Structure formats: C-alpha cells, structure tokens
C-alpha cells in the first residue's frame, strides 16, 4: 500500500532500500522475510514520508501531502 501510494515500482523500493526485488515481492505476497530486511524497507518508506497506522480497528499508511505522482 505504501509503495503504491508513493508511485514506486517494486524495483524502485528495492533499489532505495538496498534489497533484492524478489524480497519485496515475497513480502508483498505474504511470505516472511528477515527482520533486518523489513527494518530497511520500513526505514526507506518512512524517509519518503510514509506513516504507519497500527491500531485495534485500523491498519494503514499515511502519505506525505507534498507527494508528486
């Protein structure tokens, strides 16, 4: 959801996070990835302005207002 909201391709996120595109693909299809890799991905998305919402009734992301598609 965050990647799509930023208008990033799978390869864009992989490049920015310094991980293999297959890793992103595996994670997006619900498979496990190493915790350190997940932290890299999260840090990359946060640096791009993504916020994460994890509350009892809501799971989602917020995107920066100044994002240009």
PDB file of N, CA, C and O in Angstrom:
ATOM      1  N   UNK A   1       0.822  -1.182   0.000  1.00  0.00           N
ATOM      2  CA  UNK A   1       0.000   0.000   0.000  1.00  0.00           C
ATOM      3  C   UNK A   1       0.876   1.259   0.000  1.00  0.00           C
ATOM      4  O   UNK A   1       0.608   2.209  -0.736  1.00  0.00           O
ATOM      5  N   UNK A   2       1.911   1.257   0.822  1.00  0.00           N
ATOM      6  CA  UNK A   2       2.789   2.426   0.904  1.00  0.00           C
ATOM      7  C   UNK A   2       3.545   2.631  -0.401  1.00  0.00           C
ATOM      8  O   UNK A   2       3.659   3.753  -0.894  1.00  0.00           O
ATOM      9  N   UNK A   3       4.056   1.549  -0.951  1.00  0.00           N
ATOM     10  CA  UNK A   3       4.816   1.637  -2.205  1.00  0.00           C
ATOM     11  C   UNK A   3       3.936   2.190  -3.308  1.00  0.00           C
ATOM     12  O   UNK A   3       4.346   3.090  -4.041  1.00  0.00           O
ATOM     13  N   UNK A   4       2.736   1.660  -3.430  1.00  0.00           N
ATOM     14  CA  UNK A   4       1.816   2.123  -4.470  1.00  0.00           C
ATOM     15  C   UNK A   4       1.441   3.584  -4.252  1.00  0.00           C
ATOM     16  O   UNK A   4       1.344   4.350  -5.211  1.00  0.00           O
ATOM     17  N   UNK A   5       1.232   3.971  -3.012  1.00  0.00           N
ATOM     18  CA  UNK A   5       0.867   5.347  -2.703  1.00  0.00           C
ATOM     19  C   UNK A   5       1.952   6.342  -3.079  1.00  0.00           C
ATOM     20  O   UNK A   5       1.663   7.488  -3.423  1.00  0.00           O
ATOM     21  N   UNK A   6       3.198   5.899  -3.013  1.00  0.00           N
ATOM     22  CA  UNK A   6       4.307   6.762  -3.412  1.00  0.00           C
ATOM     23  C   UNK A   6       4.520   6.762  -4.919  1.00  0.00           C
ATOM     24  O   UNK A   6       5.269   7.583  -5.447  1.00  0.00           O
ATOM     25  N   UNK A   7       3.857   5.838  -5.608  1.00  0.00           N
ATOM     26  CA  UNK A   7       4.049   5.721  -7.046  1.00  0.00           C
ATOM     27  C   UNK A   7       5.338   5.000  -7.396  1.00  0.00           C
ATOM     28  O   UNK A   7       5.849   5.151  -8.506  1.00  0.00           O
ATOM     29  N   UNK A   8       5.874   4.214  -6.461  1.00  0.00           N
ATOM     30  CA  UNK A   8       7.113   3.491  -6.667  1.00  0.00           C
ATOM     31  C   UNK A   8       6.840   2.105  -7.228  1.00  0.00           C
ATOM     32  O   UNK A   8       5.871   1.449  -6.846  1.00  0.00           O
ATOM     33  N   UNK A   9       7.683   1.676  -8.116  1.00  0.00           N
ATOM     34  CA  UNK A   9       7.623   0.297  -8.581  1.00  0.00           C
ATOM     35  C   UNK A   9       8.298  -0.589  -7.538  1.00  0.00           C
ATOM     36  O   UNK A   9       8.950  -0.105  -6.613  1.00  0.00           O
ATOM     37  N   UNK A  10       8.127  -1.872  -7.706  1.00  0.00           N
ATOM     38  CA  UNK A  10       8.797  -2.830  -6.840  1.00  0.00           C
ATOM     39  C   UNK A  10      10.306  -2.618  -6.898  1.00  0.00           C
ATOM     40  O   UNK A  10      10.985  -2.642  -5.871  1.00  0.00           O
ATOM     41  N   UNK A  11      10.818  -2.414  -8.094  1.00  0.00           N
ATOM     42  CA  UNK A  11      12.255  -2.191  -8.264  1.00  0.00           C
ATOM     43  C   UNK A  11      12.707  -0.865  -7.638  1.00  0.00           C
ATOM     44  O   UNK A  11      13.817  -0.776  -7.114  1.00  0.00           O
ATOM     45  N   UNK A  12      11.848   0.168  -7.690  1.00  0.00           N
ATOM     46  CA  UNK A  12      12.191   1.440  -7.045  1.00  0.00           C
ATOM     47  C   UNK A  12      12.425   1.240  -5.552  1.00  0.00           C
ATOM     48  O   UNK A  12      13.439   1.675  -5.007  1.00  0.00           O
ATOM     49  N   UNK A  13      11.477   0.577  -4.901  1.00  0.00           N
ATOM     50  CA  UNK A  13      11.605   0.352  -3.459  1.00  0.00           C
ATOM     51  C   UNK A  13      12.814  -0.516  -3.151  1.00  0.00           C
ATOM     52  O   UNK A  13      13.565  -0.224  -2.221  1.00  0.00           O
ATOM     53  N   UNK A  14      13.007  -1.568  -3.912  1.00  0.00           N
ATOM     54  CA  UNK A  14      14.147  -2.451  -3.687  1.00  0.00           C
ATOM     55  C   UNK A  14      15.457  -1.672  -3.801  1.00  0.00           C
ATOM     56  O   UNK A  14      16.353  -1.835  -2.972  1.00  0.00           O
ATOM     57  N   UNK A  15      15.566  -0.838  -4.812  1.00  0.00           N
ATOM     58  CA  UNK A  15      16.780  -0.039  -5.010  1.00  0.00           C
ATOM     59  C   UNK A  15      16.986   0.931  -3.840  1.00  0.00           C
ATOM     60  O   UNK A  15      18.081   1.027  -3.287  1.00  0.00           O
ATOM     61  N   UNK A  16      15.931   1.636  -3.479  1.00  0.00           N
ATOM     62  CA  UNK A  16      16.036   2.618  -2.394  1.00  0.00           C
ATOM     63  C   UNK A  16      16.394   1.952  -1.063  1.00  0.00           C
ATOM     64  O   UNK A  16      17.152   2.512  -0.271  1.00  0.00           O
ATOM     65  N   UNK A  17      15.848   0.756  -0.820  1.00  0.00           N
ATOM     66  CA  UNK A  17      16.088   0.061   0.443  1.00  0.00           C
ATOM     67  C   UNK A  17      17.369  -0.777   0.425  1.00  0.00           C
ATOM     68  O   UNK A  17      17.839  -1.225   1.471  1.00  0.00           O
ATOM     69  N   UNK A  18      17.926  -0.983  -0.761  1.00  0.00           N
ATOM     70  CA  UNK A  18      19.130  -1.796  -0.868  1.00  0.00           C
ATOM     71  C   UNK A  18      18.867  -3.278  -0.668  1.00  0.00           C
ATOM     72  O   UNK A  18      19.693  -3.995  -0.104  1.00  0.00           O
ATOM     73  N   UNK A  19      17.710  -3.731  -1.133  1.00  0.00           N
ATOM     74  CA  UNK A  19      17.372  -5.152  -1.029  1.00  0.00           C
ATOM     75  C   UNK A  19      17.029  -5.699  -2.407  1.00  0.00           C
ATOM     76  O   UNK A  19      16.835  -4.939  -3.355  1.00  0.00           O
ATOM     77  N   UNK A  20      16.959  -6.993  -2.508  1.00  0.00           N
ATOM     78  CA  UNK A  20      16.634  -7.650  -3.766  1.00  0.00           C
ATOM     79  C   UNK A  20      15.147  -7.471  -4.094  1.00  0.00           C
ATOM     80  O   UNK A  20      14.308  -7.603  -3.203  1.00  0.00           O
ATOM     81  N   UNK A  21      14.808  -7.176  -5.342  1.00  0.00           N
ATOM     82  CA  UNK A  21      13.386  -7.048  -5.715  1.00  0.00           C
ATOM     83  C   UNK A  21      12.566  -8.295  -5.383  1.00  0.00           C
ATOM     84  O   UNK A  21      11.381  -8.191  -5.064  1.00  0.00           O
ATOM     85  N   UNK A  22      13.190  -9.471  -5.456  1.00  0.00           N
ATOM     86  CA  UNK A  22      12.461 -10.695  -5.109  1.00  0.00           C
ATOM     87  C   UNK A  22      12.028 -10.697  -3.648  1.00  0.00           C
ATOM     88  O   UNK A  22      10.992 -11.264  -3.300  1.00  0.00           O
ATOM     89  N   UNK A  23      12.823 -10.063  -2.800  1.00  0.00           N
ATOM     90  CA  UNK A  23      12.483  -9.966  -1.379  1.00  0.00           C
ATOM     91  C   UNK A  23      11.223  -9.129  -1.195  1.00  0.00           C
ATOM     92  O   UNK A  23      10.336  -9.499  -0.425  1.00  0.00           O
ATOM     93  N   UNK A  24      11.142  -8.009  -1.896  1.00  0.00           N
ATOM     94  CA  UNK A  24       9.951  -7.158  -1.830  1.00  0.00           C
ATOM     95  C   UNK A  24       8.742  -7.950  -2.318  1.00  0.00           C
ATOM     96  O   UNK A  24       7.687  -7.937  -1.684  1.00  0.00           O
ATOM     97  N   UNK A  25       8.896  -8.625  -3.423  1.00  0.00           N
ATOM     98  CA  UNK A  25       7.808  -9.414  -3.991  1.00  0.00           C
ATOM     99  C   UNK A  25       7.333 -10.492  -3.010  1.00  0.00           C
ATOM    100  O   UNK A  25       6.132 -10.675  -2.814  1.00  0.00           O
ATOM    101  N   UNK A  26       8.272 -11.191  -2.407  1.00  0.00           N
ATOM    102  CA  UNK A  26       7.906 -12.230  -1.436  1.00  0.00           C
ATOM    103  C   UNK A  26       7.128 -11.631  -0.275  1.00  0.00           C
ATOM    104  O   UNK A  26       6.110 -12.184   0.141  1.00  0.00           O
ATOM    105  N   UNK A  27       7.597 -10.507   0.250  1.00  0.00           N
ATOM    106  CA  UNK A  27       6.913  -9.872   1.381  1.00  0.00           C
ATOM    107  C   UNK A  27       5.510  -9.418   0.997  1.00  0.00           C
ATOM    108  O   UNK A  27       4.567  -9.596   1.767  1.00  0.00           O
ATOM    109  N   UNK A  28       5.371  -8.839  -0.182  1.00  0.00           N
ATOM    110  CA  UNK A  28       4.066  -8.338  -0.620  1.00  0.00           C
ATOM    111  C   UNK A  28       3.067  -9.464  -0.883  1.00  0.00           C
ATOM    112  O   UNK A  28       1.861  -9.221  -0.921  1.00  0.00           O
ATOM    113  N   UNK A  29       3.550 -10.676  -1.062  1.00  0.00           N
ATOM    114  CA  UNK A  29       2.635 -11.808  -1.254  1.00  0.00           C
ATOM    115  C   UNK A  29       2.430 -12.590   0.039  1.00  0.00           C
ATOM    116  O   UNK A  29       1.879 -13.690   0.026  1.00  0.00           O
ATOM    117  N   UNK A  30       2.881 -12.009   1.167  1.00  0.00           N
ATOM    118  CA  UNK A  30       2.592 -12.586   2.468  1.00  0.00           C
ATOM    119  C   UNK A  30       3.629 -13.546   3.020  1.00  0.00           C
ATOM    120  O   UNK A  30       3.403 -14.175   4.053  1.00  0.00           O
ATOM    121  N   UNK A  31       4.746 -13.666   2.355  1.00  0.00           N
ATOM    122  CA  UNK A  31       5.792 -14.565   2.851  1.00  0.00           C
ATOM    123  C   UNK A  31       6.695 -13.820   3.837  1.00  0.00           C
ATOM    124  O   UNK A  31       6.804 -12.595   3.797  1.00  0.00           O
ATOM    125  N   UNK A  32       7.332 -14.579   4.713  1.00  0.00           N
ATOM    126  CA  UNK A  32       8.228 -13.992   5.711  1.00  0.00           C
ATOM    127  C   UNK A  32       9.538 -13.532   5.080  1.00  0.00           C
ATOM    128  O   UNK A  32      10.029 -14.120   4.116  1.00  0.00           O
ATOM    129  N   UNK A  33      10.086 -12.467   5.650  1.00  0.00           N
ATOM    130  CA  UNK A  33      11.433 -12.016   5.289  1.00  0.00           C
ATOM    131  C   UNK A  33      12.176 -11.735   6.588  1.00  0.00           C
ATOM    132  O   UNK A  33      11.566 -11.629   7.652  1.00  0.00           O
ATOM    133  N   UNK A  34      13.470 -11.616   6.497  1.00  0.00           N
ATOM    134  CA  UNK A  34      14.281 -11.384   7.697  1.00  0.00           C
ATOM    135  C   UNK A  34      13.930 -10.039   8.330  1.00  0.00           C
ATOM    136  O   UNK A  34      13.643  -9.064   7.635  1.00  0.00           O
ATOM    137  N   UNK A  35      13.960 -10.006   9.663  1.00  0.00           N
ATOM    138  CA  UNK A  35      13.589  -8.797  10.404  1.00  0.00           C
ATOM    139  C   UNK A  35      14.449  -7.606  10.012  1.00  0.00           C
ATOM    140  O   UNK A  35      13.936  -6.493   9.899  1.00  0.00           O
ATOM    141  N   UNK A  36      15.739  -7.811   9.804  1.00  0.00           N
ATOM    142  CA  UNK A  36      16.624  -6.708   9.419  1.00  0.00           C
ATOM    143  C   UNK A  36      16.254  -6.128   8.065  1.00  0.00           C
ATOM    144  O   UNK A  36      16.344  -4.920   7.848  1.00  0.00           O
ATOM    145  N   UNK A  37      15.840  -6.995   7.164  1.00  0.00           N
ATOM    146  CA  UNK A  37      15.413  -6.550   5.837  1.00  0.00           C
ATOM    147  C   UNK A  37      14.125  -5.754   5.941  1.00  0.00           C
ATOM    148  O   UNK A  37      13.966  -4.729   5.278  1.00  0.00           O
ATOM    149  N   UNK A  38      13.214  -6.220   6.765  1.00  0.00           N
ATOM    150  CA  UNK A  38      11.959  -5.499   6.961  1.00  0.00           C
ATOM    151  C   UNK A  38      12.217  -4.116   7.557  1.00  0.00           C
ATOM    152  O   UNK A  38      11.556  -3.147   7.184  1.00  0.00           O
ATOM    153  N   UNK A  39      13.170  -4.023   8.476  1.00  0.00           N
ATOM    154  CA  UNK A  39      13.519  -2.714   9.053  1.00  0.00           C
ATOM    155  C   UNK A  39      14.086  -1.775   7.995  1.00  0.00           C
ATOM    156  O   UNK A  39      13.800  -0.578   8.017  1.00  0.00           O
ATOM    157  N   UNK A  40      14.880  -2.297   7.074  1.00  0.00           N
ATOM    158  CA  UNK A  40      15.406  -1.472   5.976  1.00  0.00           C
ATOM    159  C   UNK A  40      14.276  -0.922   5.116  1.00  0.00           C
ATOM    160  O   UNK A  40      14.275   0.255   4.758  1.00  0.00           O
ATOM    161  N   UNK A  41      13.328  -1.770   4.791  1.00  0.00           N
ATOM    162  CA  UNK A  41      12.195  -1.368   3.954  1.00  0.00           C
ATOM    163  C   UNK A  41      11.367  -0.313   4.678  1.00  0.00           C
ATOM    164  O   UNK A  41      11.003   0.709   4.095  1.00  0.00           O
ATOM    165  N   UNK A  42      11.071  -0.564   5.949  1.00  0.00           N
ATOM    166  CA  UNK A  42      10.290   0.395   6.725  1.00  0.00           C
ATOM    167  C   UNK A  42      10.998   1.736   6.831  1.00  0.00           C
ATOM    168  O   UNK A  42      10.372   2.782   6.663  1.00  0.00           O
ATOM    169  N   UNK A  43      12.296   1.715   7.106  1.00  0.00           N
ATOM    170  CA  UNK A  43      13.061   2.964   7.225  1.00  0.00           C
ATOM    171  C   UNK A  43      13.053   3.735   5.912  1.00  0.00           C
ATOM    172  O   UNK A  43      12.968   4.963   5.910  1.00  0.00           O
ATOM    173  N   UNK A  44      13.140   3.027   4.812  1.00  0.00           N
ATOM    174  CA  UNK A  44      13.117   3.669   3.492  1.00  0.00           C
ATOM    175  C   UNK A  44      11.778   4.345   3.250  1.00  0.00           C
ATOM    176  O   UNK A  44      11.725   5.481   2.780  1.00  0.00           O
ATOM    177  N   UNK A  45      10.700   3.648   3.571  1.00  0.00           N
ATOM    178  CA  UNK A  45       9.367   4.223   3.375  1.00  0.00           C
ATOM    179  C   UNK A  45       9.141   5.411   4.307  1.00  0.00           C
ATOM    180  O   UNK A  45       8.566   6.420   3.899  1.00  0.00           O
ATOM    181  N   UNK A  46       9.586   5.294   5.545  1.00  0.00           N
ATOM    182  CA  UNK A  46       9.453   6.420   6.487  1.00  0.00           C
ATOM    183  C   UNK A  46      10.239   7.638   5.996  1.00  0.00           C
ATOM    184  O   UNK A  46       9.766   8.770   6.096  1.00  0.00           O
ATOM    185  N   UNK A  47      11.427   7.401   5.473  1.00  0.00           N
ATOM    186  CA  UNK A  47      12.250   8.505   4.959  1.00  0.00           C
ATOM    187  C   UNK A  47      11.570   9.202   3.784  1.00  0.00           C
ATOM    188  O   UNK A  47      11.813  10.382   3.531  1.00  0.00           O
ATOM    189  N   UNK A  48      10.725   8.474   3.071  1.00  0.00           N
ATOM    190  CA  UNK A  48       9.976   9.054   1.947  1.00  0.00           C
ATOM    191  C   UNK A  48       8.698   9.745   2.418  1.00  0.00           C
ATOM    192  O   UNK A  48       7.948  10.288   1.607  1.00  0.00           O
ATOM    193  N   UNK A  49       8.452   9.725   3.731  1.00  0.00           N
ATOM    194  CA  UNK A  49       7.302  10.430   4.281  1.00  0.00           C
ATOM    195  C   UNK A  49       6.109   9.570   4.615  1.00  0.00           C
ATOM    196  O   UNK A  49       5.057  10.096   4.979  1.00  0.00           O
ATOM    197  N   UNK A  50       6.239   8.266   4.502  1.00  0.00           N
ATOM    198  CA  UNK A  50       5.125   7.364   4.815  1.00  0.00           C
ATOM    199  C   UNK A  50       5.011   7.222   6.330  1.00  0.00           C
ATOM    200  O   UNK A  50       6.011   7.084   7.033  1.00  0.00           O
ATOM    201  N   UNK A  51       3.785   7.258   6.811  1.00  0.00           N
ATOM    202  CA  UNK A  51       3.493   6.974   8.212  1.00  0.00           C
ATOM    203  C   UNK A  51       2.719   5.676   8.283  1.00  0.00           C
ATOM    204  O   UNK A  51       1.984   5.341   7.355  1.00  0.00           O
ATOM    205  N   UNK A  52       2.875   4.939   9.371  1.00  0.00           N
ATOM    206  CA  UNK A  52       2.195   3.663   9.524  1.00  0.00           C
ATOM    207  C   UNK A  52       1.163   3.753  10.635  1.00  0.00           C
ATOM    208  O   UNK A  52       1.452   4.269  11.714  1.00  0.00           O
ATOM    209  N   UNK A  53      -0.031   3.256  10.379  1.00  0.00           N
ATOM    210  CA  UNK A  53      -1.124   3.242  11.352  1.00  0.00           C
ATOM    211  C   UNK A  53      -1.357   1.791  11.739  1.00  0.00           C
ATOM    212  O   UNK A  53      -1.637   0.950  10.885  1.00  0.00           O
ATOM    213  N   UNK A  54      -1.241   1.502  13.026  1.00  0.00           N
ATOM    214  CA  UNK A  54      -1.494   0.154  13.522  1.00  0.00           C
ATOM    215  C   UNK A  54      -2.260   0.274  14.828  1.00  0.00           C
ATOM    216  O   UNK A  54      -1.676   0.296  15.912  1.00  0.00           O
ATOM    217  N   UNK A  55      -3.576   0.352  14.702  1.00  0.00           N
ATOM    218  CA  UNK A  55      -4.460   0.494  15.847  1.00  0.00           C
ATOM    219  C   UNK A  55      -5.431  -0.677  15.837  1.00  0.00           C
ATOM    220  O   UNK A  55      -5.554  -1.363  14.822  1.00  0.00           O
ATOM    221  N   UNK A  56      -6.125  -0.920  16.947  1.00  0.00           N
ATOM    222  CA  UNK A  56      -7.009  -2.081  17.005  1.00  0.00           C
ATOM    223  C   UNK A  56      -8.010  -2.194  15.842  1.00  0.00           C
ATOM    224  O   UNK A  56      -8.280  -3.296  15.365  1.00  0.00           O
ATOM    225  N   UNK A  57      -8.549  -1.080  15.393  1.00  0.00           N
ATOM    226  CA  UNK A  57      -9.550  -1.120  14.318  1.00  0.00           C
ATOM    227  C   UNK A  57      -9.041  -0.643  12.968  1.00  0.00           C
ATOM    228  O   UNK A  57      -9.784  -0.658  11.986  1.00  0.00           O
ATOM    229  N   UNK A  58      -7.783  -0.221  12.906  1.00  0.00           N
ATOM    230  CA  UNK A  58      -7.274   0.377  11.669  1.00  0.00           C
ATOM    231  C   UNK A  58      -5.826  -0.020  11.423  1.00  0.00           C
ATOM    232  O   UNK A  58      -4.968   0.115  12.296  1.00  0.00           O
ATOM    233  N   UNK A  59      -5.576  -0.507  10.224  1.00  0.00           N
ATOM    234  CA  UNK A  59      -4.208  -0.740   9.776  1.00  0.00           C
ATOM    235  C   UNK A  59      -4.088  -0.031   8.437  1.00  0.00           C
ATOM    236  O   UNK A  59      -4.918  -0.233   7.550  1.00  0.00           O
ATOM    237  N   UNK A  60      -3.071   0.789   8.285  1.00  0.00           N
ATOM    238  CA  UNK A  60      -2.920   1.506   7.027  1.00  0.00           C
ATOM    239  C   UNK A  60      -1.682   2.368   7.022  1.00  0.00           C
ATOM    240  O   UNK A  60      -0.807   2.241   7.878  1.00  0.00           O
ATOM    241  N   UNK A  61      -1.625   3.246   6.042  1.00  0.00           N
ATOM    242  CA  UNK A  61      -0.492   4.156   5.901  1.00  0.00           C
ATOM    243  C   UNK A  61      -1.001   5.557   5.652  1.00  0.00           C
ATOM    244  O   UNK A  61      -2.122   5.757   5.183  1.00  0.00           O
ATOM    245  N   UNK A  62      -0.158   6.529   5.975  1.00  0.00           N
ATOM    246  CA  UNK A  62      -0.414   7.907   5.604  1.00  0.00           C
ATOM    247  C   UNK A  62       0.700   8.309   4.629  1.00  0.00           C
ATOM    248  O   UNK A  62       1.827   7.822   4.724  1.00  0.00           O
ATOM    249  N   UNK A  63       0.378   9.173   3.724  1.00  0.00           N
ATOM    250  CA  UNK A  63       1.331   9.609   2.707  1.00  0.00           C
ATOM    251  C   UNK A  63       1.604  11.101   2.860  1.00  0.00           C
ATOM    252  O   UNK A  63       0.742  11.841   3.335  1.00  0.00           O
ATOM    253  N   UNK A  64       2.777  11.544   2.468  1.00  0.00           N
ATOM    254  CA  UNK A  64       3.085  12.973   2.583  1.00  0.00           C
ATOM    255  C   UNK A  64       2.188  13.794   1.655  1.00  0.00           C
ATOM    256  O   UNK A  64       1.881  13.370   0.541  1.00  0.00           O
ATOM    257  N   UNK A  65       1.775  14.962   2.121  1.00  0.00           N
ATOM    258  CA  UNK A  65       0.903  15.832   1.316  1.00  0.00           C
ATOM    259  C   UNK A  65       1.591  16.363   0.072  1.00  0.00           C
ATOM    260  O   UNK A  65       0.944  16.566  -0.955  1.00  0.00           O
ATOM    261  N   UNK A  66       2.882  16.586   0.149  1.00  0.00           N
ATOM    262  CA  UNK A  66       3.596  17.197  -0.963  1.00  0.00           C
ATOM    263  C   UNK A  66       4.057  16.183  -1.997  1.00  0.00           C
ATOM    264  O   UNK A  66       4.895  16.504  -2.839  1.00  0.00           O
ATOM    265  N   UNK A  67       3.525  14.960  -1.952  1.00  0.00           N
ATOM    266  CA  UNK A  67       3.910  13.915  -2.890  1.00  0.00           C
ATOM    267  C   UNK A  67       3.453  14.271  -4.299  1.00  0.00           C
ATOM    268  O   UNK A  67       2.310  14.674  -4.516  1.00  0.00           O
ATOM    269  N   UNK A  68       4.353  14.116  -5.235  1.00  0.00           N
ATOM    270  CA  UNK A  68       4.014  14.358  -6.647  1.00  0.00           C
ATOM    271  C   UNK A  68       3.999  13.009  -7.346  1.00  0.00           C
ATOM    272  O   UNK A  68       5.030  12.337  -7.395  1.00  0.00           O
ATOM    273  N   UNK A  69       2.835  12.583  -7.898  1.00  0.00           N
ATOM    274  CA  UNK A  69       2.765  11.263  -8.538  1.00  0.00           C
ATOM    275  C   UNK A  69       3.631  11.167  -9.785  1.00  0.00           C
ATOM    276  O   UNK A  69       3.673  10.119 -10.428  1.00  0.00           O
TER     277      UNK A  69
END
